[in-house]
């Protein structure tokens, strides 16, 4: 699945349009992706794919929302895991919880995005919507 994502994301980064079959009736984006596929790809490689799609997708606000939410959530979890590594014992114990939490969030957000749902996490979803309004 990661190799498929690379074959989709690399041409998009080069500015090429890519057509990936998704759910019929979904809106397409400026990158040629269907909305639900673009939303799923925003979460696929965590904050990295979120940043890539945020940079290349200029029109579709749903894909941009998922890209922002992915960047916020998985970027924060990444930074938190680094910070916790510097705290002896308690930091290690807490950092053990980050992996399973990140996995559940990752699967949930990809599933919801592919279903065409603009699923908002409590804090990150609001932050993503606020940023999206400022950028638009």
Protein Blocks (a to p, Z undefined) as FASTA:
>chain_A
ZZmmmmmmmmmmnopacdddddehiacdfkopafklmmmmmmmnojmlmmmmmmmmmklm
mlmmmmmmmmmmmmmmmmmmmmmmmpghklmmmmmmmmmmmmmmmmmmmmmmmnopacdd
fklmmmmmmmmmmmZZ
